[in-house]
């Protein structure tokens, strides 16, 4: 009888120890916890959605009513905490995490396929950084079965739609409407259409920061939908098929060569224009240098005639000829009767 009593006492102590110690739990600094009793979480009376969710303009009025989840009591880091045996603790990490863009629990894939505006199938790779929204844990824990899978599906669908309708904003502003009208008023409409059509992979690659910014803005609603806040979208690769990639490389090489030739031609033209302008300047200076003594001499002769008269001017001219006689080899004298005599 005594051994049976000891066994029962030990069994009761074991069960009591398991119950007591099983009801104690702790929460790490990067975690938050929600306690449920028979599957129901403790709700906060009179609580309202988080301000970031209310101010989110990406959700329509109907969607806000649909995704208006109640606020639950969130247990912060610390412990040990005590729970009743029929209660269950749901711990969630609120640290920033990263996941590949091609992650899908239902299938294995290395890239995400998307179709561009010019019907070209391309592969997209990258990462997204996210964290669990502490103010909307109800949506994350009890809204859907797999919230991260829903977020990834939502992100990929928005990304594919954006790639299918993407237009290079710089390409549209290459020519303004005024410039097109001045060049050819008849071709205004057709030129504007040509600038916005035929989007290539190069346009997407050049505008990756703009594409990432667009995805971040469009996915702000995931905080209200699924309780996951998108921290950053990092689309790093947009790769077309190998044949198309080689063709694009050839096109880019040709464009670079044409750009280099144009730059060389412009440099040569500017050099020729500069040399021509300097030649004209040098010729102008030489002509001015030759004209300046003549103008000075004319001014001197006019001054002599005005101050001394014609006789003084003839005397000046006679004295000025004296040095020339020494250098002359033949002199021709003409008298008033137009008779010439040689000396």
Buried (B, 14 or more C-beta within 10 A) or exposed (E): EEEEEEEEEEEEEEEEEEEEEEBEBEBEEEBBBBBBEEEEBEEEEEEEBBEBBEEBEBBEEEBBEEBBBBBBEBBEEEEEBEBEEEBEBBEBEBEEBEBBBBBBEEEEEEBBEBEBBEEBEBBBBBBBBBBBBBBBBBBBBBBBEEBBBBBBEBBBEBBBEBBEEBBBEEBEEEBEEEEBBEEEEEEBEEBBEEBEEEBBBBBBBBBBEBBBEBBBEBBBBBBBBBBBBBBEBBBEEBBBEEEBEEEBEEEEEEEEEEEEEEEEEEEEEEEEEEEEEEEEEEEEEEEEEEEEEEEEEEEEBEEBBEEEEEEEBEEBEEEEEEEEEEEEEEEEEEEEEEEEEEE
